[in-house]
Amino acid sequence: MLDSLCYYVKDENKNREGLKLLTEEHSNIRFVSLFGVDFLGNDVDERIPIGYFLDNIEDIFSGGVQTDGSSVNLPGIATINDAKIDFIVDTKAKWFIDYNLEGNIFGTEPTGTIRIPVFFRHHDKFYCSRSVLKNTLEYVKNEMLSLLRSDRDFLKRNKIDHSDIADIYFTTGTELEFWVRTTMDKVSKEELSLSQELKESYWKRTKGQVRKSLEETLIMLEKYGIEPEMGHKEVGGVKGKISREGRLYDVMEQLEIDWRFTDPLQAADNEIFVRYVVKEIFRNNGLEAIFVAKPVDGVAGSGEHIHIGMGILLKNGRRINIFAPQDKKLYLSGFGYGALMGLLKNWRSVNPFVTNSHSAIKRLQPGFEAPVSVVASLGLTPASPSRNRTVLTGLVRSDNPLSVRFEVRAPNPHTNVYIAVSAFYLAMIDGIRYSVKKSDTELDIEIRKKSGEKAGYLLKERQYVSERDIFEHYSQDERNKLFGITPKTVWEIIGALKEDMPVFDNTPFTPEIIYSYFLSSLRKWLIEIREKEFNYMRLEIVNMFRYPEKENGLDRQIWAEVQDLINEIAKDDVKKLSLMTLVLKEIEKEDFAKVSERFFSLKQKYSFLLARYKEYRKNII
């Protein structure tokens, strides 16, 4: 039955007559949803009956569908007294058909909804994640064409003229990691941690409904033309148990799905749609798919590594990778070195658009194959790629020059791919500007400089490349000295948005867009503290029971420490307020630096409390 379905709308059908013929042939396509994305990566979804849509298509295509600022996250732009947002249809993007796999009472085929990507327009300007990425790519393309005019060496080495250039192309690929589970009631953190240390799950064979769901997802993505490349188990997870009926239960496994790269805007659209497909298929098989950076403390989190590339499209159809070296003794071209230098030097300005949640901060800790330092890997030699998994950014390449690209390892499944990729390219073009009229060898020396060595673009005190295991070879103090201090809280990351960021001057990252993103991230951070982090801590604390009848002297001593920590963290008294209450008072004062400081102190105390209570429980026998 699924083989007979239509999975996307062809370009020639993106009009009234074409859609009318399509929906007559596939009568189970009953709705249209206009899909736009706000600055935090939230996508809108609604159901417009196909008949109404076709009757009003001219009006809808010209912005006839509207919402208000309370429906999308654009603070400081769409305000309560000026909230009108128009949806402007994007006819160049792919229009997927989203199917309700639950079945329906009107027929045997699943009900379909055409998801049409849109841009958000407020008055005469566009404000949404999709428009930011679209405008950024156009900006970077124009900058790159201008730089190629002023630095003819690159063109000469490739034996082409500027007049041969038809376009600048961009490539983006994402890798989606996620956890799936039935219930965690009987899966302990200790089991998950032990399985990770023993690497019992990484690339192992999937079973039962996990295997069924993974295979169905890959097949479905093929039908949508997303071109999946691989699905496999990741490092986290434990083996599920088998019920009398032969089904798995107590499943808690980590998976990864990869699919083919494409242009950045379509890649970001694909990523959102893939998450929908994964959630629906796994849910139909009795499993919940979880897309958060760190679903369980103490075990591996989920990343979403983003691959970034750029090249020249010639009028004869030939493609030239801008990052690929012309000299086999070097790792990159001059533009490639400049792009990587720009990304690393400007990471403080880029990071707020990548990491803006508590879950993401928890993931970026030593020991979980997630980056903790702003450092890159080029490879052991130009002929020997290393794929160092401990760095922020790695150079990826094969024998094919078109494969040369950068893998940015900091993003997670809740990173807004549209905004993050925009920030990557803007940081890269800043470094590429510096690289113009400098030799490739000069740039190779500069990016591989040691701490304390002067450089024209990079900071003197910093080191930017290492081929070592960042976690094992360097102490935390050494990492801080060589690669910069790792932020400890969300505020230490998003607070950079309040500072001057020259890398975004006169770019599509306008001050009002940056400020709106800042307000969105700030509100998210504060809500997470009040409603998520504190509620989770309180739930854990109220389940810390004492067993006085089984205690000895050591147990009583440890319990006294536990009780003191509970009081300090969560329990107010007449003359002394708890750390939680003090954090809430700083939030009321809007002293966010103080909120950050107090919350970090609270988290340290809470971690110590968990460790001491664990010791107490282990000795109660």
C-alpha positions, 0 to 999 in steps of 0.5 A: 500500500505504501508503494502507491503513495506520492511522497513529494510534489514535483516542481511542475505541480506547484501550482493550482492545476498541478495540485488539483490533478495530484490530489485527484489522483491521490485522494488521500492527500487531504490537507496542506500545512505551511511550514515555517521556522522561528529563531529557536528552530520551532516549526509551525504546523497546521491543517488547511483542507485541500479544497479550501487551499485550491480555491484560495491558492492565489491569495495564499501564495501571495501571503494570504495566510497569517499568524501572530507573534504569539504563535512563533518565537520572534521576540522584539520583532513580532510584539503583542501590539504589532504581531502580524506575520505573513507566510510567503510560500517557497516554491524552490524548496522540496514539498514533502507529503506527511502521512498519518500512519495511525490510519483513519476511518475514511479509507485504507490509505493514510491521510496525507498533508503537503508540507509547504515551506514558507518564509515569515514576513513582518511588514516588508522584512523577512524574519525566520530561520529559513530566510536568515539562511537563504539571505546568508548564502546569497551574501556569502556567494557575493562576497566569495565572487568578489574575493575571487576577482581580487585573488586570481591565484586560486583561479590560475591554479585551477586553470579557469577565468572568472568569466567561467564561473556560473555560481558558488555552491554550498553543501551541508550534511547532518547526522542525527543521533537520538535515543529510543526507549520503551520504559526506563523504569528498570534501566538504571544509570549504572547499567547505561554507564557500564554498557557505554564503558564496555562499548556493548552497543556501538555498531551492534546488531539491532533487534526486535521493534528497534530493528523494525523501526530503523529499517522502516525509517530508512526505507521511508526516507528512500521513498522521500528521496532523502537518500539515507546512507546508513542507520546504526546503533551508537555508543549509548544504550543497554540490551532490552529484555524479551517478554513472553510474547517475544517483544522487547521491553525496558529498551533504552538504546542510542541510534544514528541515521545519516543521509546524503548532503545537499544545499544548506536550506534543503538540508535543514528542511530535510533534518526537520522532516526526518525527525518527524518520520523517525518519531512517527515510525518508532512510535507506531512500533511502541518506542519513543524517540528522544531528540535532546542533547543529554537525555540521561546524565552520566552517559553519552549524549546525542550529537548532530554533527554538521558537515560544511562545504563550498565550491565553484560551479562552472558554466560547463558544469564542472565543480571545483571544491574551494577548500581542496588543496592544489598542493598535495603537501598541504591539507587545504587550499588558502581559502580552506585554511582561511575558512577554518581559521574564521570558524575557530577564531569567531567561535565565541560569536558562533557558539550561541547559535549552536549551544543554548540549552542545559542539555547541550552544556551537559553533553559537552563534557570530557569523556563522552566523545563530545567537543570541550575545546575550540580546536581543530584536527587536520590529519596526521599528514596531508595523505593520512586523514585521522578523523579525530573525534575529540575536537570541535572541527575536523577536516574530512576528505577522501581521494576525491577533491570534491569531498573536502569539507569540515565536520563541526561536532558541537551541534546537537539535535535541538541546534537550529541548523538554519541559524547555526549553518548561517553563522558557520558560513559568516565566520568562514567568509571572515577568515577567507577575506584574511586569506586573500593574497596570502600563500597557502603555505603561510596560512598552513603555518599560521593555523598550526602555530603553537601558543605564544607564537604571533599570527596575523589573524589568530590570537597569539596566546591560543593554539588552534590545531591538535591531533592528540586526544584532547580529553586524555593528553591535556589537563583541564588547565592545559585545555583552558590555556591553549584552547580557551576556557570552556563555558560552564553555563548557558549564560556564559555562551549566550551572553556573548550576544550582548557584546560587539560581534564584528564578524556579523557586521553588515551581514544578514545577522542584523542587530534586531535578528541577533537581539530577537534570538538572544531574547528567545534563548534567554527566556528558554534558559530561564524557563529551563531553570525554573520549570525543568532543572529545579523540578527534576532536582526536587523530584530526585530529592524527595525520593532520597529516603533514609533507612535508620533501622539499617544504619551504622555510624558511617551511614549516620555520618553520611546521611547528616551530610546528605540532609545538610546538602538538601537543606542548602540546595532546596529547603528555605528556613526563617533566617536562611534561603536555599540556593534554589530560592536565591537563584529565583531572586536573581532571576527576578532582578534580571542579574543574569551573570549572578543567576549563572554563577549561583546556578553553577554553584547549585549544580556542583552542590547537587552533583555532590549530593547525588554522589553522597546519597549513592554512597549511603544507599550502597551501604544500606544492606 
